[in-house]
Amino acid sequence: MTSSWSTDEAAHIAAADELQIAVRRADGTLRRWVTIWVVCVGTEVYVRTWYRRDTGWFGHATRSLKGRIKVPGLEADVTIEDVDSRPAELRADVDAAYRAKYGSTSGDRMVGDDAADATLRLVPDRP
């Protein structure tokens, strides 16, 4: 990991109900914006999908490993790190963040084994 989010940046992201992400193509241009749920554990930012797949935004993200995100008050280029469900302590922390933010009814799909295996950390690109 090259850098981390500032406390202020992480607060903007954590306060957002959702995050928009656009994955970079090989030529550097952005794919379309996709709206997804986002959580923070400390000043680290995580996103998941319900299940790991090679298609859609998630498949593009795991191949490109570069993108851009936006939430109210913040837009930033990111490096995408595929952390899946390891280590166990990280999974527990991210699961807890999803439950706390989205509740058990909505968040339960985001804390199962399939979702945990589709965990990505978003790291800010800094010059």
N, C-alpha and C positions, 0 to 999 in steps of 0.2 A: 504494500500500500504506500503510495507516494505522499499523500497528505490526508488530512481529515477535515471535516466540516468545522467551522467555528461554532461557538455556542449559539450565536445569533442566527447563523444559517440553519443549524439543526433545529432551532426553535421555529423558524418559518416553515420548515418541512414538516415537523411534528404537528404543527397547528393546522396544517392542510388536511381536509378530509380525504383528498386524493391528490395524486401527482400525475403530471403528464410527462411522458417520455417519448422521445423520437430517437430511434437507433440510427447510427451512421452507416451508410453504404460504403463499399470499398473506395469509391471516388470521393468520399468525404461529405457528400450531400446527405440530408436528413430524410429518413422515411417519414410517413405520416405520424402525427401525434396520437398516442394511445393513452387513455386514462386508466390508472391502476391505483390500488390501495398501497399505502406506504407507511412504514413505522420507523421509529428511531430507537436505538438502544444506546443510551448516552448520546454521543455526537456521531454515531455511525448510522447510516441510512440503509434500510433493507426493503426489498420488494419481493413478492412471490407471485406465482400463478398457481391455480388449483392443482395442476399436474405438469410434470416436466414433458416438454414436447419440442420437436425440431421445427415446428411451423409457427406462424404468427410472430408477434412481437418478441416472444421469449426465444424462439429459435434464432431470429435475427440477432437478438442481444447476445446470445451465447457464442455466436460466430463472430460478430463484429467487435464486441467488448468495448465499444465506444458509443456515446450517445449524448443527448442533451435533455435536461429535465426543466420543468417549470412548475412552480406553485405560486400563489399570490405573494408578491414581494421578492421573488428570487427566480432567476433563470441561470443555469450553469451547465457547462460541458462536464461530462463524467466519464470515468473508466468504470466498466462493469466487471465485477469479480463474481465468479460462480462459486459460491461457498456451500451449496446444497445443505445437507443436514448435519454437517460436522463443524466443529466439535459438538458434543451433546449439550454442553453448557450454553453454547451460542444458540442452538435450536431452542432450548428452554426459554432463553431470554427473548428471542424473536417471537416464539409462540405466545408468551405472556404479553408482549407488546401488542400483538394482533388482538388478543382477547380483551385487553384493557381498552384499546381504541375502538374496536368494532363490535364488541359484545360477543357473548357466546353464541347467540343465534346466527348472526351473520359471519362471525369470525371462525366458527368451527371448521368450515371448509378450508380455511387458511392455516390450520394447525395440524392437519393430518400428515401422515407419512409422505403422501404424494406431494403435498404443498411444501413440506419441509425440504424435500429433495429438489425443489425448484426455487431455492433461496438465492437471491443475488444481492450483493453489497454494491452500493453506488458511491464511488469515491470521486471527489471533485478534482478536475484537472486544473492544476496550477502551473503558471509559467515558470 
